[in-house]
């Protein structure tokens, strides 16, 4: 689904476009609205948008100025201008400045749909071209690990850590390729497809991605084996990750027609689930990575490397997330005060706990509790 930002200084037009147009039916999601050009530019730096729909006359930065600046700052953004019948000269100028299309006010839904269909068709073509180019770069990087190849991949702004590979092997005659967010098909042969996965937030996101790909192949009712690498936040590990997936042979999950194998580090003999289980049971205590590594007879650096490979995040972040999840439950299910909840989840300093909570959730503990209670009232 593509995203759109709507910019207009008139509330009725802005909100009318946002609320009455069936955007989702057209494969578009409204990420927000802005009342002027300055506000729009600020939002575009914070949120990704594929399409900008903007009025021509606004206080401050006009629609024309906004289009000119967006073409420079956000070259991939599709720009559509809203203009009146008496502003045709402005529309012509907007096209010269880089606008992709314009619509006359008052906006007709059928005309808007036709315009958006044309815009999204162009976006799909661009996306396909980018995907093909990215696949070539990644294949080249696997075969020839050079700084130049790494820079080519990094030039794709949406390719972010963490990374992993899934190799699917099947004897099916006809395979419908999976089209999942952050999953890129880089090689397709008669009996094997290689998927490069990126922008994976953590181990849970990795698990979810594997499951979605499994569901896709299950629907085709074909017998297939999945060979899954570990996660890495280092793009320079592409060759290593590909080799991990290629040699993955440890049984992970099996269903009627899909068997999943994961890579196993031969040096790693400990059942990693025991580490996670220990954290689940002792997160309220003052656990340090060094102490836990010592308990497991591992060096601190080796423990750190393995922990990140298996969870996608480092030990401190994992422990913090676990504690924050427990704190959320206590905030919504008890009347304990903030300092009491802080102590319950392993923090001696209430102020530090509140700072971490806001950094993680975007809300203070009190705001979270109030929002949660409001949500319950609405449901009831």
Protein Blocks (a to p, Z undefined) as FASTA:
>chain_A
ZZdddddfbfklmmmmmmmpcfklnopacfbdcfbfklmmmmmmmpccfbdcddfbdghj
afklmmmmmmmmmmmbccdddddfklmmmmmmmmmnopabdcdddddfklmmmmmmmmmm
mmmmmmmmmmmmmmmmmmmmmmmccfklmmmmmmpmklccdddddddddfbfbdcdddde
hiacfbdcfkbccdddehifblmlmmmmmmmmmmmmmmnopacddddddddfbfklmmmm
mmmmmmgcbdfbdcfklccdddddfklmbdfklmmmmmmmmmmpccdfklmmmmnopafk
lmmmmmmmmnopafklmmmmmmmmmmmmmmmmmccdfklmmmmnopablklmmmmmmmmn
opafklmmmmmmmmmmmmZZ
